[in-house]
Amino acid sequence: MDYLELDIKVEPRDPWAEIITVELSELGFDSFVETEDGVLAYGAVKSVSMEDVINQTILSRNTDEFKISYSEKVIPHQNWNAVWESDFHPVEVKDYLTIVAPFHSKEERKGMIVEIQPQMSFGTGHHQTTWLMSSALFELEKMPENVLDMGTGTGVLAIIAENLGAKNIVAIDIEDWSVENAKENVIRNKCEKINVYCGDVDLIQNQKFGLIIANINKNVLKSHMKAYSESLEIGGTLLLSGFFESDVEELVSFASDFDLHKQDVISNETWAGIKLIKK
C-alpha cells in the first residue's frame, strides 16, 4: 500500500505542530514523527484526501500567530517497508518488554521479547499509544482468558496478551495488509491462541470478552463503543488509546452512556489511554 507523507514546517512550532497533528489524525493520518521545525505525517493514500486536509486543517492558513508550509510525496509500499526496517530500533516498555526485529542482537533483548518483521502496520511499539497499551497490559491485575485486539496492526498487543496468559484472542484489522503482517508475526512468536481476521467491529457480534483492547482514532472508537459494551463481560476491562490527552474527557463522558466507567488514565507525551470497566 502506498503512503502519503506530508512534511509540515510551522513557526513557531508549539503549539501549532500538535494542533495540526490532532487535525490530521481525524482525517486518516495514522503515524507522526516530530521534527525540529514541525512534523512528518503519514496516511495511506486510499484513506486520506488532500482536499479535506486543505479545507479542514490549519495547513492552508498563515496568520500573524503562525506561518505554515508543507510538501508532499507518495512513498511506494515496498520502499516504505525498507525505510521502516532501516530505522527500526528496539522498543523498551519499562522493564516489562522489548519489541525487536529479527536482525536485533541478543544484547538488545530484555524482559519479555516480541519479535516482529517491520512493516507499515500501525503498532510497532514506536508509537506512543502502542507503548501505552503494552504497559497497561502488564499492569492488569489478571489477564482474562478471552481477549479482543481491535485494530491489531502488527499484532503486538495480541501477542503480549497471549504471553501474559490469555487463552483465546481475537485480533481484527480492517486493512488486509495489516492482517497479513499480524499473521506472520503470530507465527514468528510461536503463538497458538490468536486468530486474526480482516474486517470491522461487526465480526464480534455474539461474542464475549473479559478484555477489549482498541488502539484506534477517536471517531472510530466512538462509533464502536456500543459494540464494545455489548461484547464486554460485566466487570470486564476496555483499554482505549489512539487519541490525545485533550480527547480524554470527551471519550470518558461518551463511554459512560454505555455503562463503561473510567478507572484510570495514562499518558505518554501528548497521547493518552483510558482504562474502563463494564458495570
C-alpha positions as CSV (number, residue, x, y, z in Angstrom):
1,M,0.0,0.0,0.0
2,D,1.3,3.4,-0.9
3,Y,1.6,6.1,1.8
4,L,1.4,9.9,1.6
5,E,4.0,11.8,3.5
6,L,3.4,15.4,4.5
7,D,6.5,17.3,5.6
8,I,5.0,20.2,7.6
9,K,7.0,23.1,8.8
10,V,5.4,25.6,11.2
11,E,6.8,28.6,13.0
12,P,6.5,28.8,15.9
13,R,6.5,25.0,16.3
14,D,4.5,25.0,19.6
15,P,1.5,24.6,19.9
16,W,0.8,24.5,16.2
17,A,2.6,21.3,15.4
18,E,0.4,19.5,17.9
19,I,-2.7,21.2,16.6
20,I,-2.1,20.0,13.0
21,T,-1.3,16.5,14.3
22,V,-4.6,16.3,16.0
23,E,-6.4,17.6,13.0
24,L,-4.7,15.2,10.6
25,S,-5.3,12.2,13.0
26,E,-9.0,12.9,12.4
27,L,-8.6,12.7,8.6
28,G,-7.0,9.3,8.2
29,F,-3.3,10.0,9.0
30,D,-2.1,7.4,11.5
31,S,1.6,7.9,12.0
32,F,3.5,11.1,13.0
33,V,7.2,11.9,13.5
34,E,8.2,15.1,15.3
35,T,10.9,17.2,13.6
36,E,12.8,20.3,14.8
37,D,10.6,22.6,12.8
38,G,7.3,20.7,12.5
39,V,6.0,17.2,11.9
40,L,6.0,14.4,9.3
41,A,2.5,13.0,8.9
42,Y,1.8,9.7,7.1
43,G,-1.5,8.2,5.9
44,A,-2.5,5.5,3.4
45,V,-3.1,7.1,0.0
46,K,-6.5,5.4,-0.3
47,S,-7.6,6.7,3.1
48,V,-6.6,10.4,3.0
49,S,-7.9,13.3,0.9
50,M,-5.7,16.4,0.4
51,E,-8.9,18.3,-0.4
52,D,-10.1,17.6,3.2
53,V,-6.7,18.4,4.6
54,I,-6.7,21.8,2.9
55,N,-10.4,22.6,3.9
56,Q,-10.4,21.2,7.4
57,T,-7.0,22.0,8.9
58,I,-4.7,24.9,9.6
59,L,-2.4,23.7,6.8
60,S,-3.6,26.3,4.3
61,R,-3.6,29.2,6.7
62,N,-0.9,31.7,7.6
63,T,-1.7,34.3,10.2
64,D,0.1,36.7,12.5
65,E,0.2,33.9,15.0
66,F,2.0,31.3,12.9
67,K,3.5,30.6,9.5
68,I,3.0,27.1,8.0
69,S,4.1,25.3,4.8
70,Y,4.2,21.7,3.6
71,S,5.5,19.4,0.9
72,E,4.0,16.1,-0.1
73,K,5.3,12.9,-1.6
74,V,4.0,9.3,-2.1
75,I,6.1,6.5,-0.7
76,P,5.6,3.2,-2.5
77,H,4.7,0.2,-0.3
78,Q,8.0,-1.6,-0.9
79,N,10.2,1.4,-0.3
80,W,8.2,2.2,2.9
81,N,8.9,-1.2,4.3
82,A,12.6,-0.7,3.6
83,V,12.5,2.7,5.4
84,W,10.9,1.1,8.5
85,E,13.5,-1.7,8.6
86,S,16.4,0.7,8.3
87,D,15.0,2.9,11.1
88,F,13.6,0.2,13.4
89,H,15.2,0.3,16.8
90,P,14.3,-1.9,19.8
91,V,11.4,-0.6,21.8
92,E,11.7,-1.0,25.6
93,V,8.4,-0.8,27.6
94,K,9.6,-0.1,31.1
95,D,11.3,-3.3,32.4
96,Y,8.5,-5.4,31.1
97,L,9.1,-5.9,27.4
98,T,11.3,-5.3,24.4
99,I,9.9,-5.2,20.9
100,V,12.5,-6.2,18.4
101,A,13.1,-7.1,14.8
102,P,14.7,-10.3,13.6
103,F,18.0,-8.5,13.0
104,H,18.4,-7.2,16.5
105,S,21.1,-8.8,18.7
106,K,20.7,-10.8,21.9
107,E,22.1,-7.9,23.9
108,E,19.2,-5.7,22.8
109,R,16.6,-8.1,24.1
110,K,15.4,-7.7,27.7
111,G,12.3,-8.8,29.6
112,M,9.5,-10.4,27.5
113,I,10.5,-10.4,23.9
114,V,8.1,-9.7,21.0
115,E,9.8,-10.1,17.6
116,I,8.1,-8.5,14.6
117,Q,9.1,-8.1,11.0
118,P,8.9,-4.3,10.4
119,Q,6.1,-3.3,8.1
120,M,4.0,-0.2,7.7
121,S,1.4,-1.5,10.1
122,F,0.4,0.7,13.0
123,G,1.6,-0.9,16.2
124,T,5.4,-1.5,16.1
125,G,5.7,-0.1,19.6
126,H,7.4,3.1,18.4
127,H,4.2,5.0,18.5
128,Q,3.3,6.3,22.0
129,T,-0.1,4.7,22.1
130,T,1.2,1.2,21.4
131,W,3.7,1.8,24.2
132,L,0.9,2.9,26.5
133,M,-1.3,-0.2,25.7
134,S,1.7,-2.5,26.1
135,S,2.4,-1.1,29.5
136,A,-1.3,-1.3,30.5
137,L,-1.4,-5.0,29.7
138,F,1.4,-5.8,32.0
139,E,-0.3,-3.8,34.8
140,L,-3.6,-5.6,34.7
141,E,-4.3,-7.4,37.9
142,K,-5.1,-10.6,35.9
143,M,-5.2,-11.4,32.2
144,P,-8.7,-12.6,31.2
145,E,-9.0,-15.7,29.1
146,N,-10.9,-14.1,26.3
147,V,-9.4,-11.0,24.7
148,L,-10.2,-8.9,21.7
149,D,-7.5,-6.8,20.0
150,M,-9.4,-4.4,17.7
151,G,-7.3,-2.6,15.1
152,T,-4.5,-5.1,15.7
153,G,-1.9,-3.7,13.2
154,T,1.2,-5.8,13.6
155,G,-0.4,-8.0,16.3
156,V,1.9,-6.8,19.0
157,L,-0.8,-6.4,21.7
158,A,-2.4,-9.7,20.9
159,I,1.0,-11.4,21.2
160,I,1.7,-9.8,24.5
161,A,-1.8,-10.8,25.8
162,E,-1.1,-14.5,24.9
163,N,2.3,-14.3,26.6
164,L,0.6,-13.0,29.7
165,G,-1.9,-15.8,29.8
166,A,-4.9,-15.1,27.6
167,K,-6.3,-18.4,26.2
168,N,-8.4,-17.1,23.3
169,I,-7.5,-13.9,21.4
170,V,-9.4,-12.5,18.5
171,A,-7.3,-9.9,16.6
172,I,-9.1,-7.8,13.9
173,D,-7.9,-5.2,11.4
174,I,-9.7,-3.5,8.6
175,E,-6.6,-3.5,6.4
176,D,-5.8,-6.8,4.6
177,W,-2.0,-5.9,4.6
178,S,-2.1,-5.4,8.4
179,V,-3.8,-8.8,8.8
180,E,-1.2,-10.5,6.6
181,N,1.6,-8.9,8.7
182,A,-0.1,-9.8,12.0
183,K,-0.5,-13.4,11.0
184,E,3.2,-13.5,10.1
185,N,4.1,-12.1,13.5
186,V,1.9,-14.5,15.3
187,I,3.7,-17.4,13.7
188,R,7.1,-15.7,14.3
189,N,6.4,-15.5,18.0
190,K,5.1,-19.1,18.2
191,C,1.6,-18.0,19.4
192,E,-1.2,-20.6,19.2
193,K,-4.1,-18.8,20.8
194,I,-4.5,-15.9,18.4
195,N,-7.0,-15.8,15.5
196,V,-6.5,-12.9,13.1
197,Y,-9.4,-11.7,10.9
198,C,-9.8,-9.0,8.3
199,G,-13.0,-6.9,8.9
200,D,-14.6,-4.4,11.2
201,V,-16.5,-4.4,14.5
202,D,-19.4,-6.4,13.2
203,L,-17.2,-9.5,13.4
204,I,-17.5,-9.6,17.2
205,Q,-21.3,-9.9,17.4
206,N,-22.5,-12.6,19.8
207,Q,-19.0,-12.9,21.3
208,K,-18.0,-12.0,24.9
209,F,-14.6,-10.9,26.1
210,G,-13.1,-10.2,29.5
211,L,-10.7,-7.7,27.9
212,I,-11.0,-5.5,24.8
213,I,-8.0,-3.6,23.5
214,A,-8.7,-0.8,20.9
215,N,-5.9,1.4,19.8
216,I,-7.7,3.4,17.0
217,N,-8.5,7.0,16.4
218,K,-11.2,8.8,18.5
219,N,-14.0,8.9,15.9
220,V,-13.7,5.1,15.2
221,L,-13.7,4.4,19.0
222,K,-16.9,6.4,19.4
223,S,-18.6,4.6,16.5
224,H,-17.5,1.2,18.0
225,M,-18.4,2.0,21.7
226,K,-21.8,0.4,21.7
227,A,-20.4,-2.9,20.2
228,Y,-17.6,-2.9,22.7
229,S,-20.0,-2.6,25.6
230,E,-22.3,-5.3,24.3
231,S,-19.3,-7.7,23.8
232,L,-17.6,-7.0,27.2
233,E,-18.4,-9.1,30.2
234,I,-19.7,-7.4,33.3
235,G,-16.6,-6.4,35.2
236,G,-14.5,-6.7,32.1
237,T,-11.9,-4.1,31.0
238,L,-11.8,-1.9,28.0
239,L,-8.4,-0.4,27.2
240,L,-8.6,2.5,24.7
241,S,-5.9,4.6,23.0
242,G,-5.1,6.3,19.8
243,F,-6.1,9.8,20.8
244,F,-4.7,12.8,22.6
245,E,-4.9,13.9,26.2
246,S,-7.3,16.7,25.1
247,D,-9.8,13.9,24.0
248,V,-9.9,12.1,27.3
249,E,-12.8,13.9,28.9
250,E,-15.0,13.6,25.8
251,L,-14.4,9.9,25.5
252,V,-14.9,9.2,29.2
253,S,-18.2,11.0,29.1
254,F,-19.3,9.2,25.8
255,A,-18.3,5.8,27.2
256,S,-20.3,6.3,30.4
257,D,-23.5,6.2,28.4
258,F,-22.7,2.6,27.6
259,D,-22.0,1.5,31.2
260,L,-18.3,1.9,30.7
261,H,-16.7,3.7,33.6
262,K,-13.2,5.2,33.9
263,Q,-10.8,3.5,36.2
264,D,-7.6,5.1,35.1
265,V,-6.0,7.5,32.6
266,I,-2.4,7.1,31.3
267,S,-0.4,9.3,29.1
268,N,2.8,9.4,27.1
269,E,3.9,12.8,25.8
270,T,0.6,14.3,24.4
271,W,-1.0,10.9,23.7
272,A,-3.4,9.1,26.2
273,G,-5.0,5.9,27.1
274,I,-8.1,5.1,29.2
275,K,-8.9,2.0,31.3
276,L,-12.7,1.5,31.6
277,I,-14.7,-1.1,33.5
278,K,-18.1,-2.5,32.4
279,K,-20.7,-2.1,35.1
